[in-house]
Amino acid sequence: MSSNFSLYIFCIVAIAVAIFFIKKVTSCLFKTIIFLILLAVLVYIAFTLGVL
């Protein structure tokens, strides 16, 4: 009985850790995507104004 309980606890901890890592990775991914979009807009504005 105790091995089933420890397996259940291990699965809950593993799921919690996986959710934590997924949130960290997606947060970083969204920041990267937003940065690239802003960079593209700035380059477009620079070319439109003739700066570059």
Backbone as numpy.savetxt, mean C-alpha at the origin, in Angstrom:
# Nx Ny Nz CAx CAy CAz Cx Cy Cz
-7.50 -31.32 22.38 -8.32 -30.13 22.38 -7.45 -28.88 22.38
-6.36 -28.91 23.12 -5.52 -27.72 23.20 -4.80 -27.44 21.89
-4.49 -28.49 21.10 -3.82 -28.25 19.82 -4.75 -27.55 18.84
-6.05 -27.88 18.87 -7.00 -27.18 18.01 -7.12 -25.71 18.42
-7.11 -25.46 19.72 -7.21 -24.08 20.21 -5.97 -23.28 19.81
-4.78 -23.87 19.95 -3.56 -23.16 19.59 -3.49 -22.93 18.08
-3.98 -23.88 17.30 -4.03 -23.68 15.85 -4.97 -22.54 15.49
-6.11 -22.47 16.18 -7.08 -21.41 15.96 -6.47 -20.04 16.29
-5.76 -19.96 17.42 -5.09 -18.71 17.81 -4.02 -18.34 16.79
-3.24 -19.33 16.34 -2.20 -19.08 15.34 -2.81 -18.53 14.06
-3.93 -19.08 13.61 -4.59 -18.60 12.38 -5.08 -17.17 12.54
-5.62 -16.84 13.70 -6.08 -15.47 13.94 -4.90 -14.50 13.91
-3.80 -14.86 14.55 -2.61 -14.00 14.55 -2.06 -13.86 13.14
-2.02 -14.95 12.37 -1.51 -14.89 11.00 -2.38 -13.99 10.13
-3.68 -14.07 10.29 -4.59 -13.21 9.51 -4.39 -11.75 9.90
-4.24 -11.46 11.19 -4.02 -10.09 11.64 -2.72 -9.52 11.08
-1.66 -10.32 11.09 -0.37 -9.87 10.54 -0.49 -9.65 9.03
-1.18 -10.53 8.33 -1.36 -10.37 6.89 -2.13 -9.09 6.57
-3.18 -8.81 7.32 -3.95 -7.58 7.09 -3.08 -6.35 7.35
-2.26 -6.40 8.40 -1.36 -5.28 8.71 -0.39 -5.03 7.55
0.23 -6.09 7.02 1.18 -5.92 5.92 0.49 -5.45 4.65
-0.70 -5.95 4.37 -1.44 -5.52 3.18 -1.77 -4.04 3.28
-2.17 -3.57 4.46 -2.47 -2.15 4.63 -1.23 -1.30 4.42
-0.09 -1.75 4.91 1.15 -1.00 4.73 1.55 -0.95 3.26
1.46 -2.07 2.56 1.86 -2.12 1.16 0.93 -1.28 0.30
-0.38 -1.37 0.52 -1.30 -0.60 -0.30 -1.18 0.88 0.00
-0.88 1.24 1.23 -0.66 2.65 1.56 0.53 3.18 0.77
1.60 2.43 0.75 2.79 2.83 0.00 2.49 2.88 -1.50
1.72 1.91 -1.98 1.37 1.86 -3.40 0.54 3.06 -3.80
-0.46 3.43 -2.98 -1.28 4.60 -3.29 -0.45 5.87 -3.27
0.48 6.00 -2.34 1.35 7.18 -2.28 2.20 7.26 -3.54
2.72 6.13 -4.00 3.53 6.11 -5.22 2.70 6.50 -6.43
1.49 5.98 -6.54 0.63 6.30 -7.68 0.28 7.79 -7.67
-0.07 8.34 -6.52 -0.40 9.76 -6.43 0.81 10.61 -6.79
2.00 10.22 -6.33 3.22 10.94 -6.66 3.47 10.93 -8.17
3.29 9.78 -8.81 3.52 9.70 -10.26 2.50 10.54 -11.03
1.25 10.57 -10.58 0.23 11.38 -11.24 0.58 12.86 -11.10
0.97 13.29 -9.90 1.35 14.69 -9.70 2.57 15.06 -10.52
3.53 14.16 -10.61 4.72 14.40 -11.42 4.35 14.55 -12.89
3.46 13.70 -13.39 3.02 13.79 -14.78 2.30 15.11 -15.04
1.46 15.55 -14.11 0.75 16.83 -14.27 1.74 17.98 -14.28
2.73 17.96 -13.40 3.72 19.03 -13.36 4.55 19.07 -14.64
4.92 17.92 -15.17 5.68 17.88 -16.42 4.82 18.41 -17.57
3.54 18.05 -17.60 2.63 18.55 -18.63 2.51 20.08 -18.56
2.36 20.60 -17.35 2.25 22.06 -17.18 3.56 22.74 -17.60
4.69 22.13 -17.25 5.98 22.71 -17.62 6.14 22.74 -19.14
5.74 21.68 -19.84 5.83 21.67 -21.30 4.84 22.66 -21.91
3.66 22.80 -21.32 2.65 23.72 -21.83 3.12 25.17 -21.70
3.77 25.50 -20.59 4.26 26.85 -20.37 5.58 27.11 -21.08
6.20 26.07 -21.62 7.46 26.23 -22.33 8.67 26.28 -21.42
8.52 25.84 -20.20 9.64 25.85 -19.26 10.64 24.76 -19.62
10.15 23.61 -20.03 11.04 22.49 -20.40 11.12 22.35 -21.90
